[in-house]
Amino acid sequence: MDNDALVILAAVASVQLSKGLTAEQLGLLATFFTCLGDNLALLALGSSSNCDPSCTTNEGR
């Protein structure tokens, strides 16, 4: 899926999720998804910095 499609998908999803919710509920939902995205980003950074033990060598020891 290309970036344009992801933006459109996010817009459509946010409109659908917001139907029938109060401003307070929308704020809570927005905060939840912000926290979710931040945590996913942190997990992605953490897993990209962890090297698989099989990729290490004994050179220089």
C-alpha positions in Angstrom: 0.0 0.0 0.0 1.5 3.4 -1.0 1.7 6.4 1.3 -1.2 8.2 -0.4 -3.5 5.3 0.3 -2.4 5.1 3.9 -3.3 8.8 4.4 -6.7 8.3 2.8 -7.3 5.2 4.9 -6.4 7.0 8.1 -8.8 9.9 7.2 -11.7 7.6 6.4 -11.0 5.5 9.6 -11.0 8.6 11.7 -14.3 9.9 10.3 -15.9 6.5 10.8 -14.5 6.2 14.4 -15.7 9.7 15.3 -19.3 9.2 14.4 -21.6 9.5 17.4 -18.8 10.3 19.9 -18.7 13.3 22.1 -15.8 15.8 22.1 -14.5 14.2 25.3 -14.6 10.7 23.8 -12.9 11.9 20.7 -10.1 13.5 22.8 -9.7 10.2 24.7 -9.6 8.2 21.5 -7.0 10.6 20.0 -4.8 10.4 23.0 -5.0 6.6 23.0 -3.9 6.3 19.4 -1.1 8.8 20.0 0.1 6.7 22.9 -0.2 3.5 20.7 1.8 5.1 17.9 4.5 6.3 20.2 4.8 2.9 21.8 5.0 1.2 18.5 7.7 3.6 17.4 9.7 2.9 20.5 9.4 -0.8 20.0 10.5 -0.5 16.4 13.6 1.5 17.5 14.3 -1.0 20.2 14.1 -4.1 17.9 16.2 -2.4 15.2 19.0 -1.8 17.6 19.0 -5.3 19.0 21.4 -7.4 17.0 20.8 -11.1 16.6 23.5 -13.0 18.4 24.2 -15.0 15.3 25.4 -11.8 13.5 28.3 -11.2 15.9 31.7 -12.5 15.2 34.7 -13.3 17.4 37.1 -11.0 15.4 39.4 -9.0 17.5 39.0 -11.2 20.6 
